[in-house]
Amino acid sequence: MAMSVSLLSTAAVATIACLLLPNLLLYLLRYYSQDQSLKGNHQVADVNDENSASVSQEPDVSEGWWTSEQHLALEKRALFSKAWIQTAHVSSFPKSGAYVSVNTPAGYPIFLVKGKDDVIRAFHNVCRHRAYTITTKPTGSSLVLGCRYHGWSYDTKGKLVKAPKFENVPGFDKEANSLFEVKCVTNGSGLVLVNLDFEESAPEPPLLEWLGVTSTMTVQDKWEVEGAFNWKLAESASCFDITAVDSAPASVFAALHLAYWSSSYRHSQELLLSHVVSSSRSGAALLLDITPLSAGKCNVSCTLLSSQKSTMEPDSINKTKSEVTASVMELERIYQDIKVTGATMDVQGQQTILADVVKHAKAERAAGKKMYPATRQDAVSATCKIADEICSELEAGAASSACGTATASSLAW
């Protein structure tokens, strides 16, 4: 009997080993590849290494590429105002009227709101009257969104529904004073993308399939990390390799069931300023969106999504946050080396970025002015000017005038 139990135990161990060994080998291979990738892409720190292919003392880019605020301003016009930007996941809009305020990389505040027709739309977060902010909270819910300045109110399609003291102004047209809408699409993965370019010729949004993100996922956690680095460094494929997202299930039996799952970890970088890390093993996905605050500082917005069938354990979430912080610190270290030594870094897509910036700069020189693709200069009618004058007179008059009757609390959307 003892011999039988012993043989059974030996057989069980052998079976488990056969199941786990292939996965272990795949993990070690992936770890080694990532380690070599990190070394190959981050050798800018070792400026004394003459054999490093990642470091060049004679960069192809212009002076100030990494540190100039003027360069960043040009990049906002040439790149961020024209590119499709990842802003949110559909789970952030649970019902009609749910909205999310976004500070875009181009510097234009917008908000996204879900309409009664279940369509998520995006608008510039400024009132058409005096450019006052519409949504002042990061998130919220309201079917009517109003400006606290003079009470102009809009529906979830951006249409002006109320304009105190303006309804009786001859020639005033509500239809002509809707919010400025921004191109917005929700793809099959549930990612909400926006494009600030007002030109009709703006490129079609990428499909972004096979990212490991689904529309049925929900937000499990959100946090932000600031770092002292230039945004272009974050375009490297090797940064933000957050392997904690690929945490194994706690159950041994679940681990055995998933032993045949290879390449469950996926790191995608399909959009400018965004990384998506996902795992079929854990059923989780991490959205990383970078917003440049200055030439040498960025904010990294992190959204952890989980499937309906599984959520990440607290320990895995903490490890994920630690790895994000470590990645930001590594970018800071590289950026500091660049500033001190003057070396540059061979970042993924840098030549494409340079070409787009140069193209826009040439167009501005030809036009003799700066060009802002995200700004639409609508002509101001004589009627609108008269209406503005009326409201200005009311502001200067009694404090109880119609333009000032709405209280801040009643209009805090």
N, C-alpha and C positions, 0 to 999 in steps of 0.2 A: 504493500500500500504506500509506504514511504517512498519506494522507488518510483511508483506511478506518479505521485505528487511531484517528486523532483523532476521527472521527465517532462511533466506538464508545465511546470514553472519554467524549465529551460526552453521549451517550445514557445511559451508565451513571450518570454524575453526576446527570443530570436525573431519572432513575428513582429514585435514592436520595433526592434532595431531595424528590421528590413523596411518597415514603413517610414520610420523617422530619418534613416540615413540619407535617402535622396534629398529630402527637404533640408537637412543639415548641410549637405554639400552645396546645395543651391544658395543657402544663406551665406555660407562662407565665401563662395564665389562672388556673390553680389557685394558683400562687405569689402572684399579685396578690391573689386573694381571701383567701388565708391571711394575707397581710401586712395587709390592711385589717381582717381579723377580729382579729388581734393588737392592732392599734392601737385598735380600738373597744373591746375588752374590758379592756385594760390601762391605760386612761387614768386610772385611779385614782392613778397615780404623779404625774400632772400635776394637782395639786389646785388650781392657779390658773386652770385652764381652766373658765370659767363655762359653756361650751357642752357640756361633757362629760356624756353621758347615763349614764356608768358610775359617776360619783361623786356622792355625796349627803352633804351635811353634816348632814342630818336623817334618819338611817337609820330604817327601819321596824322593825328588829330591836332587841332590848333591849341595854342596856349590858353589855359583857363578851362579846358574841357571838363576837368573834374571839380574845379573850385569856383568858377566865375558865376556870379548871380546874373550877369548879363547873358551868359550862355543858357542858364536855366530859363530865363524869360523867353529866349528864342525857342528853346525846346518846348515850352508850353504852347507857343503859337504853332510851331512846325509839326509837333508830334502829338501831344496830349489833347489838343483841340480837334484832332482828326482821327484818332485811333478809337477802336472799340474798347471800352473800359469795363471791367467786371465790377459790379457795384453791390450785388446782394443775391440772396437765394429766395426762391418763391415762398419758402416756409416763414419768411419774415413778414408775409402779407396774409394772415389767417382769415381776414374778412374784408368786405368792401369798406373803403375808407381808411384802411391801414396804410400808413405812410412811413417812409424812411428818408431822413435828411442825409445828404451826401456832400462832402467837400471834395470836389473833383481835383485830380492832379493838375488840371489846367488852371485852377484857381477860381472856377465858377461854382458857386453853391447851387445845388439842384435838390429836388425832392422827387421821390417815386411814390406813387399812390395807386392803390387797387380800386378800380371802378366797380359800379354795380354790375357791369357786364363781365366781371372777373378778369379784365385786361389791366395789366400794370403799365402805367404811363409815367413819363418823366417830364419835368418842367423846370425852367430856371426858377430858383427860389427868390424871386423878386416881384413885387406888385407892379402892375403896369402903370399905376398912377405916379407914385414917387419912389419906386424901386425899393420899398421897404420889404423886409423879410416876411415871408408867408408862414413857413413852419419854423418855429424856434426851438423845438425839441428834437432830439435824435430820432425818436420813434413816437408814434401816436396813432390815433384813429379819429377821423371825422369825415363825414360826407360833404361838409361845406367847410372850405378852408379860407380864412379871412386875414386881411392885413390889419394890424392893430393901430395903424396910423390914422386912416380915415374910414375904415370899415368896409373897404372893397372886399367882396367875397366871391369865391370861385367854387365850382363843383369839381368832381373828380376827373372830369374831362378837360379841365382848365378853362371852362367857359365862365365869363363874368355873370354872376346872378344878382349882385346887389352893389350899387354905387350910390351911397347917400348924397343927396343934393345935386346929383348929376343927371338923374332920370329926366328932369324937366329942362335941361339945357338943350336948346334947339340944335339939331344935327348930331347929338351925342349918340354913338352907335355901340351898344354893348358887344356886338359880335366882333367889332374891330379892336376890342380891348381884352381879348382872351390872354391867358398866360402864354409865354413863349415855350412851345413844346420842344422837347429834345428827342432825337431818335432813340427808341428803346425797343429791345426785343427780349423775349424770354425763350431760351432754347429748350431742347428736349431734356437736357440735364437739370433744368430748373434754375439755371444761372441767368440773372438779369444783367444785360449789357446795355451800355449807352454810348452814343457817339454825339459829341457836341457840334460837329461840323454842320452848318446850316445849308451847305451846298447840296444840291440833289445828287451830285455825282459821287457822294461819299461811298466808299466800298461796302459791299455786302458783309454782314457779320459772319465770322467763321462758325462752322457747325459745332465745333468743340465736342465731338463724340468720343466715346471710349476714355473719358476722364475718370471714370469710377465714381461719378456723382450722379444722383438720380433726383427727380422732382419730388419723390416721396420721402426723402430724408428730412430731418428736422435739426434745428440748431440746438446743440447740446451745450456749447459754451462760446463766449466771445471775449476777446481781450485785445489790447494794443500794446505795442512795444516801440519806443523811439530809439533811433540810433544815429550816431554821427558818421554818416557815410553818404556818398553820392549815389543817386538812384541807379545809375548805369552799372554799378558794381553788382547790384542785385539781379541784373539780367543774366548773370553767369548761371549755367545749368547746374553747377555743383553746389551752389548755396541753397539753403533751406531744404536740405535733404533730411527731412524729419522722419527718421525710421521708427520712432516710438508710435507713430500712427499705425504701423503694421504690427501691433502687439498681438501675441498669440492668445487664443481663448483661455480662460482660466481652467476650464474642464479638460482633463486628460483625454476623455473620450472624444470631445469636440476637436482636440488637437490631432488625434488619430484620424478623425474623419477628414480633416483638412490637410492631412499629410501629403496628399497627392497634388495639392494646389501649389503650382509653381508660379513665380512672378506675380504674387498677390499684391506686391507693393508697386505703386505707379507714381512717378513724379512728372507732371506735365507743365509746360510753360508755353502755352499757345498764344497768350495775349501779352501786350506790353504791360509792365508793372504788376504782373500777377503770376503766382505759382499755385498749382493744385496738387496736393499730395493725397493719395487715396490708397485703401487697402481692401481687397475682397476678403481677406482673412478676418479683420476686425469689423468690417462693414462700416468704416468711418472714412471721412474725407476732411481735409484741412484746406481752407481757402486762405491764401496769403495775398493781400493787396497792399502795394507800396504807394504812398503818397509823399512826394518831395515837399518838405517844408521850407527848405532852402537848398543851396548848392551842396551844403555839407551836412544836411540833416534830413532824415526821413521818418515817417510814421508807418509802421507795419500793422495793418489791421488783420486780425486772425479770427476766422470763423470755423469752429469745429462742428461738423455735421455727422449725424449718426443715423443708421437705418432704423426702421420701426422694430426690427426683430432683435437688435442688439445695441447696447450703448457701451462706450469705453469705461473701463474701471477708473476710479479717482487717481490711482497710482500712475496709470498710463497717461491720463490727462496731464498730471504734474510733470511727467517725463517729457511729454510733448511740449509743454510750455518752456521747460528748461532747455530743450534742444533749439527751440525758436530763439530764445535769448542768447544761447551760445552762438548761433548762426549770425545774429546781429552783431555780437561782440567780435566775431571773426571779420565781418565786413568793416567794422570800425578799425580793427587793427590794420587791415589792408589799406584802408583809406588814409590812415595816419602815415603809413609807409610811403604812399604815393605823394602826399604833401611834403614829407621830409626829404625824400630822395629825388623827386621829380620823375620817377619811373612811371610807366603806364601799365595797363593790364589788357591782355587780349580777351575782351569780354565777348560772349556770344552775341552776334548780331550787331556788333559795334559799327561795322562798315555800312550796314543798312541804315542805322541811326544817323551816322555821319552824312550819308547821301541825302537822306530826307531833310536834314537840317540845312545842308548846303543849298538844296533845291528851293526851299522856302526863303532862305536868305537872299538868293538871286532874284526871286519873284518880288521880294520887298524892295530891293534896290531898283528893279525895273519900274515898279509902281511909284517909287519915291516916297514910300510911307510904310509903316508897320502894318501887317495884315493879320487880323484877328478872325479866324474861321468860325469861332464860337459866338461871335457877336453879330447880331443883326440890327442894323441901324434903320429902323422904320421912320418914315417921315412923320413929323408931328403936325397934325392938321391945325388950321386956324381955330376950329371949334374947341379942340383939346386945349389949346393955349388959353382961350377965353375961360374954359372950365377951371384950369389951373389958377388963373387970376382970381376967379370967384372964391375958390377954396382958400387961397392965400389971404384974401380980405377977411374971410370968416375966421381964419386962424388968428389974425391980428385983432379981431373984434372980441365979442363976448366968449368966455370959456365954455359957455353952454351951447354954443352953436352946433348945428347938425353935424358938422365935420368932426366935432370932438365929443359927441355924445356917447359913443361906444367906449366902454371902459376897457382897460388893459386886461383885466381878469376875464371878461366875457369874450375876448378875442384871442386868448392865449391858446392857440391851436396846438 
